[in-house]
Structure formats: structure tokens, C-alpha cells
Amino acid sequence: MLAPRALQKLSRELAELASSERGSADTERERRCRRVQGAYFTPPPLVAFVVAETLNTRLADPGLRWRADGSPALRVLDPSAGDGRFLAAAIELLVDRAIKRGGDRARVREAIARRCVVGLERDPEFAALARARLGTSAPIYCCEALLDAPADAAQVDAVVGNPPYLRSIRFSRSDHSLWQTLRGRYAATSHGEWDLYAAFIEQSLDWIRPGGEIGLVVPSRWLTAAFAIRLREKLARESAVRALIDFGHSQIFAGATTYASVVFLSHKSSREITVARYSDTGWTCGQLSATSLSGQPWRLAVGEQRALIEHVSGRGPTLGDVARIVKGAGTNADPVYVLDNAEIHGHIVRGQCKAAGAGEWIEIESAACRPCLRGRDVARYRSATSQVYCIVPYQLDGSLWSPERLAEHPRARAHLERFRPRLEARESGRHAGDHYYRFGRPQNMAFLGTQQAKIVVPDVARDGRAILDKSGAMVLDSAYAIRLRQNAAYYSLRLLVAILNSPMVGWWLRQTGIPLRGGYVRLKTAYLTTLPLPPINPDSDQLIDRITRISTAIAARQTIQGDTCQGRESRLEASLADLIRRTYAIEPDTWRTLVVPDSA
């Protein structure tokens, strides 16, 4: 399964298709559907590949019965049929196999369309398109697949398709009743901000009969995201995963930035799972033990990379063991709250905000502001910039100011009142009313209000990037804040800053997270929590001391001299990276061939 040659052919076909479609415009109908329903039409080469990989196992069964009309005794379901392209591919594959046994193609095709496929589609217009594509004999039902699937959909031999991608926060607004019904109904919808496609993954196991097969195109986010922990636990417990394809940062859907995967499931327990991962160097294929899967993020690295992951894991604690990692707060209106080019004049912060327009200066009481860190403000080893401030109408304990407390700061109040319509319009009016000035996502406000030193990393970067902040800066949601736990023992913030700025982080995230376009990686909580730290013991004391001293020196020079001594800093950082390599007990050749190239 998942032969490298077939995957390479698929990549070529997808690239050729993307090139031919570049610049083509979607219809308004397609744009509306994608926006509201989370629908993305799957490229034909990928459709054909998934259908073949899913059905070939069933077709190879010597016990498969063929009917007198030429159709095989099996049934294929697409629970989100869209315009019918998966079922059309299934029909053509079955017809090709059937006519090798003899018979008229048109007659066999009609029999297969009538007896071997069934489609479910919520949208009546798409259901009509599917019927037109497949022929009137093919059963296409317009229904909610997760609630009202007809008897035809029960106990099928295969499930194929590309279920809708719709995160629960958007789903609750577009169809609140259905969102309420599905919330908690599945393991996949029982935790965090879940996504609709995850429920289809889980439900598919109930649609297939023993020996049935599943092949679904879904975002790769579920492989690592916190919301899918219970879904991963269920699939791992049932040994239901047969194979996984991770397309990495490769873009396969026209007109949308998505990070795709394909999951193949079966009721037949698998001891080994076939894995294929795409990167800039092509496809890497291999096998994983089914016992390596759990509710924790799934690491799909194989071969030498897998061996290195196992080498560095478990020797010491993880970053999540010694530190708490939280996402910054979200204003949902940074152009209103954030002041750039800020200057302090006594008790006043003077700066510019995008909402007011270029050239206009805003003055806000300093008691209503805090220094601010966004992802873009995090430069390696630098201190927090003093030129970016954020209006923060909250107590340090995370509680929102009352309107009366806001009135004690007339400049801040006047500024927020000026943009009140814009602030009240956030999230379809959810913030309208007396407390219109609250943040859109006031998450972790008490943690962020604590004035203890913390590490800040950006949400997205090309490699490890971290600073040590002692200013008590407010961290916004394009960055994450990291603070040591009480049981951190000998781990210091300065040591963690050195590690988080090292090539280890970029390598770890590329192997265990979801690589993004342009060589970027996500430094989100779910990924950083599992980052292995080197063990600290009497033998490593001198190494750790040297790492800490060099890290401190780099930070001091960066703060004082900026970029004026880049050559000197490069040598210091190279020396620091080699010390970190030694703490992880990674051989120099392994470091050069596996770790450093990924962080270039």
C-alpha cells in the first residue's frame, strides 16, 4: 500500500493540475459554499488515488462475489458527496474491473451505479450535480449524514470522500442547532474547538461492515491538534488506522490554503501502519507500530528521523513537564488596541494605531496600557521592544474593568468610544453593550498579567525564535508565553531560551508538527509541550553553565549593539548550538545531516 512510485505520480499530476488552474476564478457559488460549509472540491488525481487505495483491498479478495449483471457485491458510500466525483471515480474503477470479466460497458456501468454506490449530501444543489454526474440510477440522498443517514448507508463495504472542514466556532454561528446536537455526540466533538470533519472520521467506522475500508481526505491538523485527542485515542485503541498520508506544506486545493492528509481506516486491526510524508525532498515512506499511537500528537516520522526522535525523547523531561505554555490574548481588533512607534511622556503613552490612520498620533494614559509582544516583535534573544504598547482594560488578575473604572481613564475611554461600532461588530455583535471594550479572546489573562519573567515565542516562524521578557509585556495571540513551573528544578529560563533559539526546535517541529508553506512551522502549545529537554545531571553541569553564559552574552550584545556584530553573533550561536547538541548526546554527523539542514 502507498507505493512510492504511485505517490510520485500523484504529486506530478497534482502539480500539473495546479499549474493549469492557476489564476482561474471560482464562481460566487463555490466561494459561498467554501466559506459557509467548509467545502473544498478534491482534485481528480487525488480522488482517483484515494478511491483506488481504498477499494483495491476489497477487490483483491478472492471471495468477492460478482452478480449476474456484472456488478460486484459491494457498496461504496460517500457521506459528503458534493458533486459526486468520488463516487464517479469508484464507478469507473469498478466498471474497469467488471468488463475484464466480460460484458457490455454501458450495461455494467448502469448496474454498478444503481447497486454499488450511495451518496449523502446536505446541499440540494450539490446533490443535483452529483445525480447529473452519476446518472439517475445512482442513489443520492439529500440529508444530514451524521444525523439522518438512510438505511442504504448502513453497513457498506467502503467509505470514501472529503468531508466538510468547519471549525466548531464557525459552525455554531452558521448552524447553531446542528452544532448543539453534534457537540459531545462523538469522541471527536467532545473536546475543545473541534472540527466537523473529525466527526465524519469517527462515524465512518460505524458505516462500514467487518472487512470494510475507509479513505478520507481531511486536514492534517487532527493528527496533532488538542481538540482531536479523544478521536486519536479511540482510533489507537481500536487499532483502526491502516495508513496515513501527510502532504506537509504542499497545497492541493485550488484557491485555498489547506494542509491536507489522507487517513485510511479499517475494522481489521493493524499491527503496523503505513506512513507517507511529503517534504521539499519528496516522499518519505515507512512503517510505524500501531502501539506508537495514542491520544497524544501522532509523530509520523520514519527511518533515521524516527530513530533520532526516539533517541532524544525520554532522556529528560519535556518542555511541558517543566513549563506552562499559553497562547496570548486576542483583541480581535489589534488596529484599535495596539499602539506602534510608542513614546512615554510622563503618565501618557503616545503612539499610532492603524484604525486611526497614518499620521495621526494617539495619547492614552499609561495606566491603561502595557508593553506589547506580537509574533512579529519576537526577534532571537532580543528584549521586548519598548515601541509597541497595547491598551489593556483589565486588572492584572485578568478581570475586566468596569465601565466606571474605564471612565477614570478619559483618554482611553474616548479612544475606545471612537471605535465602538467597530468593536461591537466583532464576531457578529457578540461584544455589543456596556462592555464593548473587552478583548475578543481574553484567554490566559491572569497568567499574562503576572509580572514574573517569561519566555515569548511567535506562533509561526521558520525556526526556533524566542526572547526572555522581564517587562511584564502583554502577549497577543500571534505569540505564546512560557513560564517555569514550580517543579522545574535545575531548568532556567535562560537555558530554555537557548534551546528554543536552537536548530533543535525547528527540527522537532518539522518532524512532529505540521510544516507550513514557505518553510514555516507552528510553535503552538500542542507541539512545544512535547519538545524533549536534555537531562540535567552532574555530568552536564558544566555544559549547562556554558550554554547559559553564552545565551546571556548573546542577549546582552543584541540588546546593546543590535545587528552591528552579526559575524560575532553567528560564531557565538554556532558554539551554542554545538553545546546544545552535546547535551542531547547527538553525534555530529547526525546533527549535520538530520537536524541542521531542516533549520536552514
Secondary structure, 3 states (H helix, E strand, C coil): CCCHHHHHHHHHHHHHHHHHHCCCCCCHHHHHHHHHHCCCCCCHHHHHHHHHHHHHHHHCCCCCCECCCCCECCCEEECCCCCCHHHHHHHHHHHHHHHCCCCCHHHHHHHHHHHCEEEEECCHHHHHHHHHHHCCCCCEEECCHHHHCCHHHCCEEEEEECCCCCEHHHHHHHCHHHHHHHCCCCHHHCCCCCEHHHHHHHHHHHHEEEEEEEEEEEEHHHHCCHHHHHHHHHHHHCCCEEEEEECCCCCCCCCCCCCEEEEEEECCCCCEEEEEEEECCEEEEEEEEHHHCCCCCCCCCCHHHHHHHHHHCCCCCEHHHHEEEEECEECCCHHHHEEEEEEEECCEEEEECCCCCCCCCEEEEHHHEEEEECHHHCCCCCCCCCCCEEECCECCCCCECCHHHHHCCHHHHHHHHHCHHHHHCHHHHCCCCCCCCCCCECCCHHHHHCCCCEEEEECEECCCCCEEECCCCEEECCEEEEEECCCCCCCCHHHHHHHHCCHHHHHHHHHHCCCCHHHCEECCHHHHCCCECCCCCHHHHHHHHHHHHHHHHHHHHHHHHCCCCHHHHHHHHHHHHHHHHHHCCCCHHHHHHHHCHHHC
